[in-house]
């Protein structure tokens, strides 16, 4: 757990510090405003609740949405082929940088999950894939795309399956 927290802190960018600082500043401002307006109980309670909401939800949602905007990318599945003489699948895809920043590295995830006609099982299979694989692509400049090829092994599932791609870049 300590390693994950350290890695998270090391990967923060300047915009993250601005977001966290402004959320904390708004928290302090609303608490002070609630103290000043303590004679109006309803308004003071509302300001305290608003300040704690900003403190807890603001950085979390802001971080996710800001990174979605700053590091916007798209992944495309070009082809997939199950090998006949070995228990493996070859997945070919591409990642495109759609943001205004160069990507230093992208962690690309390949998920393989079962297919079901039952709606509930279909969503459960997406949450818990049969096989999951990660790899890193580096140096993708603005507007460019990079193709990749991954061999997922061992893979012995013989029924119908889906492959999804995703990427987190920085």
N, C-alpha and C positions, 0 to 999 in steps of 0.2 A: 504494500500500500504506500509506503514511504517513497518507493521508486516511482510510482505512478504520479504522485503529487509533485515530486521533484521534476519529472519529465514535463508535466503540465506547465509548471512555472517557467521552466527553461524555454518552452515553445511560445510563450506569450509575446505579442508584438506591441508596439507603441499604442495602437488603437485600443487594445484590451485594457491597458493601464488607464487610458483616458475614460473608457467606459466604466471601469470599476471605481475610479476616483469620483466621477460625476454622480454615480449612483449613491456613493457614500455621502457626498456633499448634499445631494437632495434629501437624503435621510436626515442628516443633521439639520438642514434648513426647516424641514417640516416638523421635526421634534421641537425645535426652538419656537416655531410659529404656534405649535399646539400649547407650549408652555405660556406663551404670551396671551393666547386666547383661552386660557383655562377657565375663565368665568362662563364661557359659552360651551357647556359640556358636550353637546352633540357635535359641534364643529371640532372641538379638541380631540374627541375620540376618533372622528373620521380622519383627521390629520395624522394621528398616531398610527391608525391602521394603514393609511396610505403610505406612510413612511416605511413601515415594516414590509409592506408589499413591494415597494420600490427596492428596498435593501435585499430582499430574498429573490424576487422574480426578475427584477431588472437586469442584473448581471448575467443571469442564466440564459434568459431568452435573448438578450442583447448579444451575448457572445455567439450563440448559435446562428442568429440571423445575420450578424455582421460577417461571420466567417463564410456563411453561405453566399453573401454578396461579394465579399472581397476575393474569395478564391473559387469563383464560379467555374464549373467544368462540366463536361458531358462525356459519358462513356458509351461506346457503341459496341455491340457484339457483332463481329464480322462473320465468324463461322465457328462451328464446334463439330468435332468429329470424334466418335468413339472408336478407339483402335480395336482391331479384331484379334490380334494375337497377344495383346497384353491388356491388363486391367487398368486402362487409363483413358482420359479424354484430353484432346488437344483443343484449347480454346484460343481463338484469335479475336482481338478486339482493338479498339483505339480509344485514346483519351484526347480531348481537345480543351485547350485553355481558353475560356471565354471571359476571363476577367481582365482587369487593367494592370495586373501585376505579373511578373515572371514567377513561375513555380520553381522552387528549389528542389522539392521532392513531393511525390504523390504516392500515397499508400493506396494501392488498388486492391479491391476485394472481389474475389470470384466466389459466388454462392451457388451451390447446386441443391435444389430442393425437389421433393416429390410433387406430383400433380394429383389433384383430387377434384371430383365434381361437387363434393360437399363443401359449401362455402366456409364453414367453420374450420374444417381440416385444412383447406387451402390457405387460410390466413395463418394457422398454426405452423404449417410446413414452411411458410416464408420466414417466420420468427426463429425456427430451429432448423437450419439447413442440414442436409446429409453430409455435405462436404463444404468446407470453407477454406479458402486459401488467400493469403496476403502476399504482396510483393511490392517493391518500391521502384518507381520510375523517377529519374532525376532530370532536372534542367529542361523544362518545357516553357518556351517563351510565349509572349502574348500573341494570341490568334493562331498559334501552331498546334498541330496534333502529332501524336506519337502512336505508332502501332506496337502491339505487344503480342506475345505468344506464350501461353502457359500450358504446362502438362499437369493435369490433376490426376494423381494416382495415390493410392489404389482406389479404383472405382469399379465395383462389381454389380451395381444395380442394373437390372435388365428391363425394368418397366419404364414408363414415361416419366420424364423429369424436365425441369426448367433451369436455365442458367441466368443469373442476374449479375450485373457488374455495378460496382460503385467505387468512388474515389474520394479521398480526403487529401487535399493539397495544402501546401504552405509555402 
